[in-house]
Structures are given as structure tokens and as C-alpha cells.
């Protein structure tokens, strides 16, 4: 993802892919894709109360768990 010949483009790509900058449906789609790719049958949600941006929305994500296969 990091290209030394294109530092601005690399930074832009890196910041676009930060999950904090994305909405809940996108986060859920990433989790579902990873579960399919790695054949996961569950997940553990760790809520770090000192980091609100990562913890907010976890209840909403868990409500749509487990991901549907297919």
C-alpha cells in the first residue's frame, strides 16, 4: 500500500482504509469478508473504553452477527 515514489497517494490510500473513517455497514462488510476468507465461525469483541472511536458501534455490529455464509 505504501509507495515511496508516491508519498501523497500512499498517505491518501492509508487514511481511506482506516476503519474509524468508515460507516458501520462498511465495517460489517469487512468483518464478513474476513470471516469468509479465514473460515471464522465467530468473533470476540473487545471494547476498549478508553478509545471511543473504536468502541462506538460495536453493539450495532454485534446485532448483525453472525455473518451469513454465501
VOLODO-877762 format. One record per residue (C-alpha): residue number from 0; residue in one letter; x, y, z. Coordinates in steps of 0.1 Angstrom, whole numbers. Layout:
REM residues N
{pos NUM; code a; east X; north Y; up Z}
...
//
This chain:
REM residues 70
{pos 0; code x; east 0; north 0; up 0}
{pos 1; code x; east 30; north 24; up 6}
{pos 2; code x; east 48; north 35; up -25}
{pos 3; code x; east 79; north 56; up -18}
{pos 4; code x; east 76; north 71; up -53}
{pos 5; code x; east 41; north 84; up -44}
{pos 6; code x; east 40; north 95; up -7}
{pos 7; code x; east 9; north 117; up -11}
{pos 8; code x; east -10; north 89; up -28}
{pos 9; code x; east 2; north 64; up -3}
{pos 10; code x; east -9; north 86; up 26}
{pos 11; code x; east -43; north 90; up 9}
{pos 12; code x; east -48; north 53; up 5}
{pos 13; code x; east -37; north 46; up 40}
{pos 14; code x; east -62; north 71; up 55}
{pos 15; code x; east -91; north 59; up 33}
{pos 16; code x; east -87; north 24; up 47}
{pos 17; code x; east -87; north 34; up 84}
{pos 18; code x; east -119; north 18; up 98}
{pos 19; code x; east -125; north 47; up 120}
{pos 20; code x; east -132; north 68; up 89}
{pos 21; code x; east -159; north 44; up 76}
{pos 22; code x; east -195; north 38; up 85}
{pos 23; code x; east -210; north 7; up 103}
{pos 24; code x; east -222; north -11; up 72}
{pos 25; code x; east -187; north -9; up 57}
{pos 26; code x; east -171; north -22; up 89}
{pos 27; code x; east -196; north -51; up 90}
{pos 28; code x; east -189; north -59; up 53}
{pos 29; code x; east -151; north -61; up 61}
{pos 30; code x; east -158; north -84; up 91}
{pos 31; code x; east -180; north -106; up 70}
{pos 32; code x; east -154; north -108; up 42}
{pos 33; code x; east -126; north -117; up 66}
{pos 34; code x; east -148; north -144; up 82}
{pos 35; code x; east -154; north -160; up 48}
{pos 36; code x; east -117; north -157; up 38}
{pos 37; code x; east -104; north -172; up 70}
{pos 38; code x; east -134; north -196; up 77}
{pos 39; code x; east -141; north -180; up 111}
{pos 40; code x; east -172; north -191; up 129}
{pos 41; code x; east -172; north -163; up 154}
{pos 42; code x; east -156; north -132; up 168}
{pos 43; code x; east -146; north -117; up 201}
{pos 44; code x; east -155; north -80; up 205}
{pos 45; code x; east -131; north -62; up 229}
{pos 46; code x; east -145; north -29; up 239}
{pos 47; code x; east -116; north -5; up 248}
{pos 48; code x; east -135; north 21; up 268}
{pos 49; code x; east -105; north 45; up 266}
{pos 50; code x; east -108; north 45; up 228}
{pos 51; code x; east -143; north 56; up 220}
{pos 52; code x; east -139; north 58; up 182}
{pos 53; code x; east -131; north 21; up 181}
{pos 54; code x; east -157; north 10; up 206}
{pos 55; code x; east -186; north 30; up 194}
{pos 56; code x; east -209; north 10; up 171}
{pos 57; code x; east -197; north -24; up 184}
{pos 58; code x; east -232; north -32; up 198}
{pos 59; code x; east -247; north -24; up 163}
{pos 60; code x; east -221; north -46; up 147}
{pos 61; code x; east -229; north -75; up 171}
{pos 62; code x; east -266; north -72; up 163}
{pos 63; code x; east -259; north -83; up 128}
{pos 64; code x; east -237; north -112; up 138}
{pos 65; code x; east -231; north -140; up 128}
{pos 66; code x; east -224; north -132; up 92}
{pos 67; code x; east -245; north -152; up 67}
{pos 68; code x; east -225; north -177; up 46}
{pos 69; code x; east -226; north -174; up 9}
//
